Amino acid sequence: MDLDGDGFLSMYELEYFYEEQLRRMEFLGIETLPFEDCLCQMLDMVHPKKEGCIALADLKRCRMVPIFFDTFFNLEKYLDHEQKDPFASQRDPDDPEVPSFLLFYFYP
């Protein structure tokens, strides 16, 4: 991804790769996320030490680096991450209990 070989991923380089994802999403008729919003998410996720660029060390520290790369290269996985329920990992998959607030709506 380091197109200029300076050892950092600049915002321009990230935008270059994200534009391809945007083209793919537009072709499929999928609502797109503006690059600026995507960039904010990526910077919040990676927390680079140097403002305005991401170093390899920043990516190595990040626990969600697969999501970072999927955002720029793998549309199918990127969309899976975007549509995933953030609370799903907190639920017990073996407990089929319906939350009580749902019972109120479906069983008057």
N, CA, C and O of each residue as an XYZ file, in Angstrom:
432
protein
N       0.811     -1.200      0.000
C       0.000      0.000      0.000
C       0.854      1.263      0.000
O       0.382      2.337     -0.375
N       2.101      1.134      0.418
C       3.014      2.273      0.472
C       3.531      2.556     -0.936
O       4.625      2.125     -1.302
N       2.751      3.270     -1.708
C       3.056      3.481     -3.124
C       4.334      4.268     -3.375
O       5.024      4.032     -4.366
N       4.656      5.206     -2.480
C       5.851      6.028     -2.701
C       7.081      5.498     -1.962
O       8.165      6.070     -2.075
N       6.919      4.406     -1.207
C       8.050      3.760     -0.547
C       8.685      4.546      0.577
O       9.861      4.347      0.880
N       7.920      5.452      1.213
C       8.493      6.257      2.290
C       8.362      5.614      3.673
O       8.804      6.185      4.670
N       7.755      4.430      3.731
C       7.617      3.738      5.009
C       6.344      4.073      5.762
O       6.137      3.585      6.873
N       5.497      4.887      5.182
C       4.247      5.290      5.816
C       3.093      5.191      4.816
O       3.285      5.328      3.608
N       1.917      4.954      5.336
C       0.703      5.027      4.524
C       0.120      6.412      4.728
O      -0.326      6.756      5.823
N       0.126      7.197      3.675
C      -0.433      8.551      3.758
C      -1.934      8.480      3.500
O      -2.457      7.453      3.070
N      -2.602      9.572      3.766
C      -4.038      9.636      3.527
C      -4.328      9.546      2.030
O      -5.373      9.033      1.631
N      -3.410     10.042      1.204
C      -3.584      9.953     -0.251
C      -3.506      8.498     -0.719
O      -4.267      8.075     -1.589
N      -2.583      7.746     -0.134
C      -2.456      6.339     -0.507
C      -3.684      5.553     -0.073
O      -4.166      4.698     -0.816
N      -4.192      5.832      1.114
C      -5.410      5.159      1.583
C      -6.588      5.495      0.678
O      -7.395      4.627      0.343
N      -6.678      6.753      0.288
C      -7.769      7.171     -0.593
C      -7.679      6.472     -1.946
O      -8.700      6.095     -2.520
N      -6.478      6.300     -2.447
C      -6.264      5.622     -3.735
C      -6.884      4.224     -3.704
O      -7.588      3.840     -4.637
N      -6.628      3.465     -2.641
C      -7.150      2.106     -2.542
C      -8.649      2.095     -2.221
O      -9.382      1.232     -2.705
N      -9.099      3.044     -1.414
C     -10.527      3.094     -1.060
C     -11.383      3.450     -2.274
O     -12.522      2.997     -2.381
N     -10.846      4.255     -3.187
C     -11.608      4.629     -4.383
C     -12.001      3.398     -5.201
O     -13.083      3.362     -5.786
N     -11.137      2.400     -5.243
C     -11.471      1.163     -5.946
C     -12.634      0.455     -5.253
O     -13.520     -0.081     -5.919
N     -12.635      0.450     -3.944
C     -13.748     -0.146     -3.206
C     -15.040      0.631     -3.497
O     -16.102      0.034     -3.674
N     -14.942      1.946     -3.544
C     -16.120      2.766     -3.856
C     -16.683      2.422     -5.228
O     -17.897      2.308     -5.398
N     -15.802      2.258     -6.198
C     -16.258      1.891     -7.550
C     -16.978      0.545     -7.533
O     -18.004      0.379     -8.193
N     -16.450     -0.402     -6.790
C     -17.083     -1.720     -6.703
C     -18.467     -1.614     -6.064
O     -19.426     -2.219     -6.543
N     -18.566     -0.838     -4.974
C     -19.847     -0.693     -4.282
C     -20.866      0.014     -5.170
O     -22.025     -0.396     -5.227
N     -20.449      1.060     -5.856
C     -21.360      1.778     -6.749
C     -21.842      0.871     -7.873
O     -23.013      0.923     -8.250
N     -20.959      0.047     -8.408
C     -21.328     -0.893     -9.459
C     -22.385     -1.875     -8.972
O     -23.285     -2.253     -9.723
N     -22.272     -2.287     -7.713
C     -23.232     -3.236     -7.136
C     -24.475     -2.547     -6.566
O     -25.395     -3.219     -6.101
N     -24.505     -1.223     -6.600
C     -25.653     -0.492     -6.078
C     -25.698     -0.438     -4.564
O     -26.769     -0.312     -3.970
N     -24.543     -0.533     -3.945
C     -24.452     -0.505     -2.489
C     -24.155      0.920     -2.039
O     -23.331      1.613     -2.635
N     -24.842      1.349     -0.974
C     -24.607      2.687     -0.435
C     -23.161      2.794      0.046
O     -22.658      1.907      0.736
N     -22.506      3.881     -0.325
C     -21.095      4.040      0.000
C     -20.885      4.960      1.197
O     -21.720      5.805      1.519
N     -19.752      4.767      1.834
C     -19.319      5.608      2.939
C     -18.271      6.570      2.386
O     -17.281      6.120      1.810
N     -18.458      7.878      2.544
C     -17.464      8.828      2.031
C     -16.077      8.525      2.612
O     -15.957      8.067      3.749
N     -15.044      8.786      1.824
C     -13.683      8.490      2.264
C     -13.355      9.162      3.588
O     -12.710      8.554      4.442
N     -13.784     10.394      3.773
C     -13.471     11.123      5.003
C     -13.997     10.380      6.227
O     -13.320     10.320      7.254
N     -15.199      9.816      6.126
C     -15.772      9.057      7.242
C     -15.015      7.751      7.459
O     -14.752      7.353      8.593
N     -14.671      7.095      6.362
C     -13.891      5.864      6.442
C     -12.537      6.152      7.079
O     -12.075      5.398      7.935
N     -11.910      7.232      6.665
C     -10.603      7.603      7.201
C     -10.674      7.827      8.704
O      -9.796      7.376      9.440
N     -11.711      8.517      9.165
C     -11.876      8.737     10.607
C     -11.977      7.407     11.348
O     -11.374      7.235     12.407
N     -12.735      6.474     10.794
C     -12.872      5.157     11.414
C     -11.522      4.442     11.472
O     -11.168      3.858     12.496
N     -10.777      4.489     10.374
C      -9.490      3.795     10.321
C      -8.488      4.413     11.294
O      -7.762      3.693     11.980
N      -8.446      5.746     11.356
C      -7.524      6.408     12.279
C      -7.903      6.136     13.729
O      -7.024      5.968     14.576
N      -9.196      6.090     14.025
C      -9.645      5.749     15.373
C      -9.276      4.309     15.732
O      -8.979      4.002     16.886
N      -9.298      3.453     14.749
C      -8.996      2.043     14.979
C      -7.488      1.819     15.158
O      -7.073      1.064     16.037
N      -6.680      2.467     14.335
C      -5.239      2.224     14.325
C      -4.496      3.083     15.358
O      -3.492      2.634     15.910
N      -4.953      4.270     15.624
C      -4.288      5.218     16.534
C      -2.819      5.432     16.162
O      -1.932      5.106     16.951
N      -2.550      5.976     14.971
C      -1.148      6.171     14.587
C      -0.440      7.165     15.503
O      -1.036      8.136     15.969
N       0.837      6.905     15.749
C       1.614      7.798     16.608
C       1.887      9.134     15.929
O       1.877     10.181     16.576
N       2.134      9.091     14.606
C       2.421     10.309     13.846
C       1.157     10.723     13.108
O       0.583      9.941     12.350
N       0.736     11.944     13.333
C      -0.497     12.427     12.703
C      -0.348     12.495     11.187
O       0.662     12.968     10.667
N      -1.377     12.013     10.487
C      -1.401     12.125      9.038
C      -0.790     10.967      8.287
O      -0.797     10.963      7.056
N      -0.255      9.976      8.996
C       0.294      8.812      8.301
C       0.332      7.605      9.246
O       0.390      7.747     10.467
N       0.298      6.439      8.652
C       0.266      5.196      9.413
C       1.538      4.416      9.123
O       1.859      4.150      7.964
N       2.259      4.051     10.173
C       3.493      3.280     10.041
C       3.190      1.799     10.262
O       2.144      1.440     10.803
N       4.112      0.956      9.839
C       3.972     -0.480     10.040
C       3.835     -0.798     11.528
O       3.063     -1.683     11.900
N       4.560     -0.101     12.369
C       4.477     -0.318     13.816
C       3.068     -0.025     14.333
O       2.588     -0.701     15.244
N       2.408      0.973     13.758
C       1.028      1.292     14.153
C       0.101      0.126     13.830
O      -0.766     -0.232     14.627
N       0.296     -0.462     12.653
C      -0.548     -1.591     12.247
C      -0.268     -2.822     13.099
O      -1.186     -3.577     13.416
N       0.979     -3.028     13.467
C       1.328     -4.185     14.305
C       0.718     -4.072     15.697
O       0.398     -5.086     16.317
N       0.555     -2.849     16.192
C      -0.063     -2.627     17.508
C      -1.580     -2.802     17.465
O      -2.202     -3.115     18.480
N      -2.160     -2.602     16.311
C      -3.616     -2.626     16.163
C      -4.134     -4.055     16.199
O      -3.628     -4.921     15.485
N      -5.136     -4.302     17.026
C      -5.726     -5.640     17.131
C      -6.741     -5.909     16.025
O      -7.159     -7.052     15.838
N      -7.139     -4.885     15.300
C      -8.149     -5.045     14.256
C      -7.572     -4.818     12.865
O      -8.262     -4.319     11.976
N      -6.315     -5.181     12.678
C      -5.661     -4.945     11.402
C      -6.327     -5.701     10.244
O      -6.306     -5.197      9.121
N      -6.921     -6.892     10.461
C      -7.634     -7.516      9.336
C      -8.784     -6.644      8.819
O      -9.022     -6.584      7.613
N      -9.485     -5.981      9.714
C     -10.570     -5.089      9.305
C     -10.003     -3.915      8.503
O     -10.598     -3.480      7.516
N      -8.856     -3.414      8.936
C      -8.197     -2.317      8.219
C      -7.938     -2.716      6.768
O      -8.310     -1.987      5.849
N      -7.306     -3.867      6.558
C      -6.978     -4.283      5.191
C      -8.214     -4.684      4.390
O      -8.274     -4.439      3.185
N      -9.201     -5.299      5.046
C     -10.441     -5.634      4.340
C     -11.126     -4.382      3.817
O     -11.736     -4.406      2.747
N     -11.030     -3.300      4.557
C     -11.652     -2.043      4.145
C     -11.125     -1.577      2.794
O     -11.864     -0.988      2.006
N      -9.860     -1.838      2.529
C      -9.238     -1.339      1.308
C      -9.107     -2.379      0.195
O      -8.887     -2.025     -0.963
N      -9.244     -3.679      0.549
C      -8.978     -4.704     -0.465
C     -10.063     -5.752     -0.665
O     -10.230     -6.247     -1.780
N     -10.798     -6.100      0.365
C     -11.733     -7.218      0.261
C     -13.150     -6.724      0.520
O     -13.589     -6.628      1.666
N     -13.856     -6.415     -0.556
C     -15.182     -5.818     -0.437
C     -16.154     -6.713      0.328
O     -16.910     -6.227      1.169
N     -16.141     -7.989      0.050
C     -17.078     -8.902      0.711
C     -16.870     -8.900      2.232
O     -17.836     -8.807      2.990
N     -15.638     -9.002      2.667
C     -15.368     -8.990      4.112
C     -15.620     -7.615      4.710
O     -16.086     -7.505      5.843
N     -15.316     -6.569      3.957
C     -15.589     -5.210      4.429
C     -17.075     -5.031      4.707
O     -17.460     -4.482      5.740
N     -17.906     -5.497      3.781
C     -19.353     -5.379      3.962
C     -19.824     -6.236      5.131
O     -20.737     -5.836      5.853
N     -19.222     -7.405      5.332
C     -19.555     -8.229      6.498
C     -19.262     -7.483      7.790
O     -20.066     -7.514      8.722
N     -18.116     -6.813      7.850
C     -17.755     -6.049      9.052
C     -18.726     -4.892      9.271
O     -19.110     -4.605     10.405
N     -19.116     -4.238      8.201
C     -20.018     -3.090      8.304
C     -21.419     -3.492      8.750
O     -22.107     -2.713      9.410
N     -21.843     -4.692      8.397
C     -23.199     -5.134      8.708
C     -23.275     -5.979      9.971
O     -24.369     -6.338     10.405
N     -22.137     -6.300     10.567
C     -22.111     -7.154     11.745
C     -22.719     -6.427     12.943
O     -22.508     -5.229     13.132
N     -23.466     -7.165     13.738
C     -24.066     -6.632     14.955
C     -22.961     -6.468     15.999
O     -22.353     -7.463     16.393
N     -22.680     -5.240     16.462
C     -21.590     -5.033     17.412
C     -21.818     -5.710     18.758
O     -20.873     -5.886     19.526
N     -23.056     -6.092     19.053
C     -23.354     -6.736     20.331
C     -23.433     -8.251     20.207
O     -23.650     -8.939     21.205
N     -23.263     -8.778     19.010
C     -23.394    -10.216     18.797
C     -22.379    -11.006     19.606
O     -22.704    -12.088     20.096
N     -21.174    -10.509     19.760
C     -20.153    -11.243     20.493
C     -20.449    -11.288     21.986
O     -19.876    -12.114     22.697
N     -21.332    -10.420     22.479
C     -21.666    -10.398     23.897
C     -22.792    -11.361     24.230
O     -23.020    -11.663     25.401
N     -23.495    -11.846     23.222
C     -24.606    -12.764     23.447
C     -24.105    -14.195     23.525
O     -23.092    -14.540     22.916
N     -24.808    -15.017     24.265
C     -24.487    -16.433     24.336
C     -25.227    -17.124     23.201
O     -26.457    -17.162     23.208
N     -24.500    -17.677     22.214
C     -25.176    -18.286     21.066
C     -25.974    -19.530     21.421
O     -26.843    -19.944     20.654
N     -25.690    -20.140     22.586
C     -26.411    -21.337     22.999
C     -27.667    -21.018     23.807
O     -28.428    -21.919     24.159
N     -27.883    -19.743     24.098
C     -29.039    -19.333     24.888
C     -30.072    -18.685     23.967
O     -29.930    -17.512     23.623
N     -31.104    -19.418     23.564
C     -32.086    -18.873     22.625
C     -33.141    -17.994     23.288
O     -34.155    -17.672     22.669
N     -32.915    -17.606     24.527
C     -33.901    -16.822     25.260
C     -34.212    -15.512     24.533
O     -33.302    -14.802     24.105
N     -35.468    -15.206     24.401
C     -35.905    -13.965     23.776
C     -35.857    -12.871     24.833
O     -36.396    -13.058     25.924
N     -35.224    -11.728     24.542
C     -35.184    -10.644     25.511
C     -36.592    -10.216     25.914
O     -37.505    -10.193     25.088
N     -36.757     -9.883     27.179
C     -38.078     -9.562     27.701
C     -38.716     -8.369     27.000
O     -39.937     -8.330     26.847
N     -37.916     -7.395     26.569
C     -38.521     -6.245     25.893
C     -39.141     -6.637     24.563
O     -40.054     -5.957     24.094
N     -38.673     -7.711     23.942
C     -39.285     -8.182     22.698
C     -40.592     -8.908     22.966
O     -41.506     -8.867     22.143
N     -40.684     -9.559     24.088
C     -41.914    -10.264     24.438
C     -43.068     -9.294     24.520
O     -44.188     -9.627     24.130
N     -42.813     -8.098     25.023
C     -43.852     -7.092     25.144
C     -44.431     -6.737     23.777
O     -45.640     -6.543     23.653
N     -43.586     -6.649     22.753
C     -44.032     -6.261     21.444
C     -44.717     -7.386     20.691
O     -45.629     -7.134     19.904
N     -44.299     -8.608     20.915
C     -44.844     -9.709     20.137
C     -45.919    -10.516     20.856
O     -46.683    -11.241     20.220
N     -45.977    -10.392     22.168
C     -46.969    -11.156     22.939
C     -47.693    -10.220     23.887
O     -47.332    -10.125     25.060
N     -48.713     -9.527     23.394
C     -49.406     -8.523     24.241
C     -50.171     -9.152     25.392
O     -50.796     -8.442     26.179
